[in-house]
Amino acid sequence: MPNTIIIGSGSYIPNRVIGRDYFMDSEFYTDEGEKIEKPTEEIIAKFVEITEIENRRFIEEELSNSKIGYQAAKAAIEDAKIDPEHLDYIIYASNFGEVTVNGYVNFMPNMAARVKNQLGIKNRKCITYDMIFGCPGWVEAMILANNLIKAKVAKTILVVGAETLSRVTDPYDRNKMIFADGAGAVVVQATEEENVGIISHNTLCDNSAELNYLENNSSINKDFDQKRLFVRMQGRKIYEYALKNVPTAIKETIDDAGLSLTDIDKILIHQANAKMDYAMVERLHKLYNIKEYDHAISPMTIQEFGNSSVATIPTMFDLIIKGKMAGQSFKEKGNIVMTSVGAGMNINAIVYRFP
């Protein structure tokens, strides 16, 4: 049975750096629709203290999700040194598809098809799928790519994760300061080499009471346009859910690989919120009875890039493997975990071993 290895990566990080001053003219409301009377500067400072998000990146008006996805895809293909006509599949993860400057969502044609078009691929048997799976969408797209390769129906697949969340945030919601734009992509390929690539994976879908922890909904300001839908999340419930469920899901995936946490060099965890990410990594170590550990095991980009949903993990992977993230590198033959949690609620994890 073939294994799935990454042969190239790329990313697109928008040039617009959005700092705390960008939000100083905001009016913030509670989830119950009441205006928050605290000074805006105080609200922003508290937000930065909790999330550690000092800056985030937004795209320019002339750009779009598919355009930045194309940039990441093009870079990954060039890095892989392959002919894009040889791609069997393009799998594109996003939550909102193509979003206009005014916040209107468009999924027709689908995002993978748009990128195939921009890449100029003529191969009619290059199949284009979209993956809508919340923030874990890119990791799930990697799992799907692995399944297609192991089933021997594909040999080479482009996996893209891109989002433009700056266009779907409620202007009156404090959570708008979490979200950002960005894109990341990898090319994966079948190999006959043993014990490399994706050596285990795990997906959990809790879609009962958790279904609406993160959803689309109208503005929390009832006097604002109630026809448009924005990202809405129940932060406390998501935090509690993630802390309870993500560490055990990661441990199960590591166990399935026949490894222990001490065999893992890096944990690329979805950049959702620094406080939550720190807590999940600490809880994971507790599951292995490890009290002291090097925090460099879990790289963080959220402080400068914000939460770009499906793009956070492939962007981080690309930066590290290209030597663009200070103090971070991958080991030859080393093991890493890629893991995410998000709308659904859905959780997934991969253990990946470098060739």
Secondary structure, 3 states (H helix, E strand, C coil): CCEEEEEEEEEECCCEEECHHHHCCCCCECCCCCECCCCHHHHHHHHHHHHCCCCEEECCCCCCHHHHHHHHHHHHHHHHCCCHHHCCEEEEECCCEEECCCCCEECCCCHHHHHHHHHCCCCCCCEEEEECCCCCHHHHHHHHHHHHHHCCCCCEEEEEEEEEHHHCCCCCCHHHHCECEEEEEEEEEEECCCCCEEEEEEEEECCCCCCCCEEEECCCCCCCCCCCCEEEECHHHHHHHHHHHHHHHHHHHHHHCCCCHHHEEEEEECCCCHHHHHHHHHHHHHHCCCCCCCHHHCCCCHHHHCECHHHHHHHHHHHHHCCCCCCCCCCCCCEEEEEEEECCCEEEEEEEECC
